[in-house]
Amino acid sequence: SDATEIFSESAARYLDVPGLIGKAYVRYDDGTVGAAYWWTDRNAAEARFNPGWIEGVTEKYGAAPIVEFCDTPVVVDYLTGTIRTTPPLLFRDQDRL
């Protein structure tokens, strides 16, 4: 689909975003698209969703994004078989300690 192609074109840009643990692109039945992001901390998320990012998304898609923040106090991680109450330490973030 068109959304899959558009998402695939931008996905690689998110591999090296500081503090980003994961991003899931979403598409609703009505054609609305978006994404859910998982960050190591709120500061990393706010640094990414700056006015320049909002402007770029607005220009690309013709509508301003809606950015909402929430906490994830408990995460069930099926891949590692763990239950987390804190974000995982990413290997590439170890130099930030």
Secondary structure, DSSP 8 states (H G I E B T S, - for coil): -HHHHHHHHHHGGGTT-TTEEEEEEEE-TTS-EEEEEEES-HHHHHHHSSHHHHHHHHHHHSS---------S-EEETTTTEEESS----GGGGGG-
